[in-house]
Amino acid sequence: MSKVTWKPGTMIYPVPAAMITCGSEPENYNIITIAWTGTINTAPAMTYISVRKERHSYNLIKESSEFVINLTTEALVHPTDFCGVRSGRDVNKFEVTGLTPEPATHVKAPLIKESPVNIECRVTQVIELGSHDMFMAEVLAVHADEAYFDEKGKFHLDKSRPICYSHGAYFGLGDQLGTFGYSVMKKKTKQQKERKRKTSETFGAPNGPKNKTKRKASSSKKRSGSKTSKKTSYKQKKRPRKVFLFFGILVESL
């Protein structure tokens, strides 16, 4: 096979198209779309974003040392693009896009309600690299939309129809091609997993978790008497965790 050799460049695609929220007060909340983001460590759970110094969000993140990674979906592709090409110096992106800011549990930056997964982060180190500065951060909590849990409490991010970014374009995800470890899995086990997957697809999207987490969230809501988001939150340091990658984004396995 013949190949063309190019000069050094950023050719690792596809990548996430994540909306990053920052700001410590409602009047300076902002959203910036970031492709340079991913997982850098498992325990403690750590991630990063790379931001150009001239971006409006750069100083907001550097001053607060906090941000939230909000995963995106096909339904969010328009605001995802808008928040990457318009500056928060000129417009209030929450007002223009109609996205809903929600309070986080550990940081002052807001969550985006419409996002299926929100990852609260606190900056631990800033590394100057050249065109971008890398904000390394510890994951403080993950919020997952209960609409994508099945009856056994398993989270199905694929049901939210997540998107990725490749060479200037946004794409949805295609068919599942395998699962972790399937290349060495016994044939019988592989067939059983495939039957379960097809059954799940036949009967549609999950209806939500029927587990202790949901009951606790429900009882907490009743006690507070206030309206809360239908998301399940997971603190980093209070329970053993498993993590998985969604195009380089760290998300807790539930």
C-alpha positions as CSV (number, residue, x, y, z in Angstrom):
1,M,0.0,0.0,0.0
2,S,1.4,3.4,-1.0
3,K,1.3,6.2,1.5
4,V,1.9,10.0,1.4
5,T,4.3,11.5,4.0
6,W,3.2,14.8,5.5
7,K,4.9,17.3,7.8
8,P,4.2,16.9,11.6
9,G,0.6,17.7,12.4
10,T,-2.4,16.8,14.6
11,M,-3.7,13.7,12.9
12,I,-5.2,11.7,15.8
13,Y,-8.9,11.5,14.9
14,P,-11.7,11.1,15.7
15,V,-11.7,13.1,18.9
16,P,-14.4,14.3,21.3
17,A,-16.4,17.4,20.7
18,A,-17.0,18.3,24.3
19,M,-18.6,21.5,25.7
20,I,-16.5,22.9,28.6
21,T,-18.3,25.1,31.0
22,C,-16.5,27.6,33.2
23,G,-17.0,30.7,35.3
24,S,-17.7,31.1,39.0
25,E,-20.8,33.3,38.8
26,P,-23.9,33.2,36.6
27,E,-23.0,36.5,35.0
28,N,-19.7,35.1,33.7
29,Y,-20.7,31.5,32.9
30,N,-19.3,30.5,29.6
31,I,-19.1,27.5,27.2
32,I,-16.2,26.6,25.0
33,T,-16.1,23.6,22.7
34,I,-12.9,21.6,23.0
35,A,-11.5,18.8,20.9
36,W,-8.2,18.4,22.7
37,T,-9.3,16.6,25.8
38,G,-9.0,13.1,27.2
39,T,-8.0,10.8,30.1
40,I,-4.5,10.9,31.5
41,N,-4.8,8.8,34.6
42,T,-7.1,6.2,36.3
43,A,-6.4,6.5,40.0
44,P,-6.8,9.2,40.9
45,A,-9.1,9.9,37.9
46,M,-7.5,12.7,35.9
47,T,-8.3,14.4,32.6
48,Y,-7.1,17.4,30.7
49,I,-8.2,20.1,28.3
50,S,-5.9,22.2,26.0
51,V,-6.9,25.9,25.5
52,R,-5.4,28.7,23.5
53,K,-4.4,31.7,25.7
54,E,-6.4,34.1,23.6
55,R,-9.7,32.3,24.3
56,H,-12.2,34.1,26.6
57,S,-12.5,30.9,28.6
58,Y,-8.7,30.6,29.2
59,N,-8.6,33.2,32.0
60,L,-11.9,32.1,33.5
61,I,-10.5,28.6,33.9
62,K,-7.0,29.8,35.1
63,E,-8.5,32.1,37.7
64,S,-11.0,29.6,39.1
65,S,-8.9,26.4,38.5
66,E,-12.2,24.6,37.8
67,F,-14.2,23.5,34.8
68,V,-16.8,20.9,33.7
69,I,-16.6,18.6,30.7
70,N,-20.0,18.1,29.2
71,L,-20.3,15.3,26.7
72,T,-22.3,16.0,23.5
73,T,-24.9,14.2,21.4
74,E,-26.5,14.4,17.9
75,A,-29.2,16.6,19.5
76,L,-26.5,19.0,20.7
77,V,-24.5,19.3,17.6
78,H,-25.7,22.8,16.7
79,P,-24.9,24.4,20.1
80,T,-21.7,22.4,20.2
81,D,-20.5,24.0,17.0
82,F,-21.8,27.5,18.0
83,C,-19.9,27.4,21.3
84,G,-16.7,26.6,19.4
85,V,-16.9,29.5,16.9
86,R,-18.4,32.4,18.9
87,S,-16.7,34.1,21.8
88,G,-18.2,34.5,25.3
89,R,-16.8,38.1,25.2
90,D,-19.5,39.0,22.7
91,V,-22.5,36.7,23.6
92,N,-24.0,34.8,26.5
93,K,-23.9,31.3,25.0
94,F,-26.4,29.9,27.5
95,E,-29.0,32.5,26.4
96,V,-28.3,32.2,22.6
97,T,-28.2,28.4,22.5
98,G,-31.0,27.8,25.0
99,L,-28.9,25.4,27.0
100,T,-29.7,25.1,30.7
101,P,-27.0,25.7,33.4
102,E,-27.3,23.6,36.5
103,P,-25.4,23.8,39.8
104,A,-22.4,21.4,40.2
105,T,-21.7,19.6,43.5
106,H,-17.9,20.4,43.8
107,V,-17.1,23.3,41.6
108,K,-18.7,26.7,40.9
109,A,-18.8,26.2,37.1
110,P,-22.2,25.0,35.9
111,L,-23.3,21.7,34.4
112,I,-25.2,21.6,31.1
113,K,-28.5,20.0,31.9
114,E,-29.0,18.7,28.3
115,S,-25.7,16.8,28.3
116,P,-25.9,13.1,29.1
117,V,-22.7,13.1,31.2
118,N,-21.1,16.0,33.1
119,I,-17.6,15.6,34.6
120,E,-16.5,18.1,37.3
121,C,-12.8,18.9,37.3
122,R,-10.3,20.8,39.4
123,V,-7.1,22.0,37.8
124,T,-3.9,20.6,39.4
125,Q,-1.3,21.9,36.9
126,V,-1.1,24.1,33.8
127,I,1.6,23.3,31.2
128,E,2.5,25.8,28.5
129,L,3.0,23.8,25.3
130,G,3.0,26.4,22.5
131,S,-0.2,27.1,20.7
132,H,-2.2,25.7,23.7
133,D,-1.8,25.5,27.4
134,M,-2.8,22.1,28.9
135,F,-5.0,22.2,32.0
136,M,-4.4,18.9,33.9
137,A,-7.2,18.2,36.3
138,E,-8.5,15.8,38.8
139,V,-12.1,14.5,38.3
140,L,-14.2,15.3,41.3
141,A,-17.6,13.9,40.3
142,V,-19.4,12.5,37.3
143,H,-23.1,13.1,36.7
144,A,-25.0,10.7,34.4
145,D,-28.5,11.1,33.0
146,E,-30.8,8.4,34.4
147,A,-32.6,8.1,31.1
148,Y,-29.7,6.0,29.8
149,F,-29.6,3.4,32.6
150,D,-31.2,0.0,32.1
151,E,-33.3,-1.9,34.6
152,K,-30.1,-3.5,36.0
153,G,-28.4,-0.1,36.6
154,K,-26.0,-0.3,33.7
155,F,-25.3,3.0,31.9
156,H,-25.6,3.0,28.1
157,L,-23.9,6.1,26.8
158,D,-24.5,4.9,23.2
159,K,-28.2,5.4,23.7
160,S,-27.7,9.2,23.9
161,R,-26.2,9.1,20.4
162,P,-22.9,10.7,21.2
163,I,-20.9,12.6,18.5
164,C,-17.2,13.0,17.7
165,Y,-15.2,15.4,15.6
166,S,-12.9,14.5,12.7
167,H,-11.0,16.9,10.3
168,G,-13.5,19.7,10.6
169,A,-16.7,17.7,10.6
170,Y,-19.0,16.2,13.3
171,F,-20.1,12.6,13.1
172,G,-22.4,10.2,14.9
173,L,-21.2,6.8,16.0
174,G,-21.7,3.8,13.8
175,D,-22.5,0.2,14.7
176,Q,-20.8,-1.6,17.6
177,L,-17.9,-3.7,16.3
178,G,-16.8,-5.5,19.5
179,T,-16.4,-5.2,23.2
180,F,-13.3,-4.9,25.4
181,G,-11.5,-8.3,25.3
182,Y,-13.7,-9.8,22.6
183,S,-10.7,-10.9,20.5
184,V,-9.7,-13.4,23.2
185,M,-13.2,-14.3,24.4
186,K,-14.5,-17.8,24.2
187,K,-17.0,-18.4,21.4
188,K,-19.9,-19.3,23.6
189,T,-19.4,-16.2,25.8
190,K,-19.2,-14.0,22.7
191,Q,-22.5,-15.5,21.3
192,Q,-24.2,-14.8,24.7
193,K,-23.1,-11.2,24.7
194,E,-24.2,-10.7,21.1
195,R,-27.7,-12.1,21.9
196,K,-28.0,-9.7,24.9
197,R,-27.0,-6.7,22.7
198,K,-29.5,-7.6,20.0
199,T,-32.3,-8.1,22.6
200,S,-31.5,-4.6,24.0
201,E,-31.7,-3.1,20.6
202,T,-35.0,-4.8,19.8
203,F,-36.7,-3.6,22.9
204,G,-35.5,0.0,22.7
205,A,-33.7,2.4,25.0
206,P,-33.3,1.7,28.7
207,N,-36.0,3.0,31.0
208,G,-33.8,4.1,33.9
209,P,-32.2,2.4,36.9
210,K,-34.1,0.4,39.4
211,N,-31.4,0.4,42.0
212,K,-30.3,1.8,45.3
213,T,-28.8,4.9,43.7
214,K,-32.1,5.9,42.3
215,R,-33.9,5.3,45.5
216,K,-31.4,7.4,47.4
217,A,-31.7,10.2,44.9
218,S,-35.5,10.0,45.2
219,S,-35.6,10.2,48.9
220,S,-33.1,13.0,48.9
221,K,-35.3,15.0,46.6
222,K,-38.3,14.5,48.8
223,R,-36.4,15.7,51.9
224,S,-35.1,18.8,50.2
225,G,-38.5,19.7,48.6
226,S,-36.7,21.2,45.7
227,K,-36.5,20.4,42.0
228,T,-33.4,18.4,41.2
229,S,-31.8,17.1,38.0
230,K,-32.5,13.5,37.0
231,K,-28.9,12.6,37.1
232,T,-26.9,10.2,39.2
233,S,-23.8,11.7,40.7
234,Y,-20.7,9.7,41.6
235,K,-18.0,11.1,43.9
236,Q,-14.5,10.1,43.1
237,K,-13.1,9.2,46.5
238,K,-16.0,7.5,48.3
239,R,-16.3,4.3,46.3
240,P,-14.2,1.9,44.2
241,R,-14.4,2.9,40.6
242,K,-14.1,1.4,37.2
243,V,-13.5,3.8,34.3
244,F,-14.1,3.5,30.6
245,L,-13.1,5.8,27.7
246,F,-15.4,7.5,25.3
247,F,-13.1,8.8,22.6
248,G,-10.5,9.7,25.3
249,I,-13.0,11.2,27.8
250,L,-12.9,9.5,31.2
251,V,-16.3,8.4,32.4
252,E,-17.1,6.2,35.4
253,S,-18.5,2.8,34.8
254,L,-21.8,2.3,36.7
